[in-house]
Amino acid sequence: MLLTRASEYALLSLETINRSERPVGSEQIAKELNIPKSFLAKILQNLTKSNILVSLRGAQGGYRLNVEPKEVSLYDIIAAAEGKRPTVFDCISYSETCPNGAIGTCAISPFLAKFQYKIDTYLKNLTLHEIFYE
């Protein structure tokens, strides 16, 4: 699962918002990035609920970053955009319905856990600043 269109659109939207000196409206972002407005609205709401963005109302309203790019990790952005923690393999997130019984009981479970840990660590250490500027 790791990255879906929601994560991609979240990152593209955050870049658009970051480079603007004023708050940016969802319609402007949707038009500029050619993203369906309703799908983008849900993503922006999730980013706002996670305090990554702040939504300002009124004629000069829109979205702006609520955090410094150096303070927000890719892990946090993906979790907000997707509505769940990023997982490499779906079985990590549905262990109770695993056809092999549960996480930890199949032959590849130790590998999956180790791989997920490495991905989580990488995503938690990669900031929005690094994505935008490095």
Secondary structure as UniProt FT lines:
FT   HELIX           5..19
FT   HELIX           26..33
FT   HELIX           37..49
FT   TURN            50..51
FT   STRAND          53..56
FT   TURN            59..60
FT   STRAND          62..65
FT   HELIX           69..71
FT   HELIX           74..82
FT   HELIX           90..92
FT   HELIX           95..97
FT   TURN            99..100
FT   TURN            103..104
FT   TURN            107..108
FT   HELIX           109..125
FT   HELIX           128..133
//
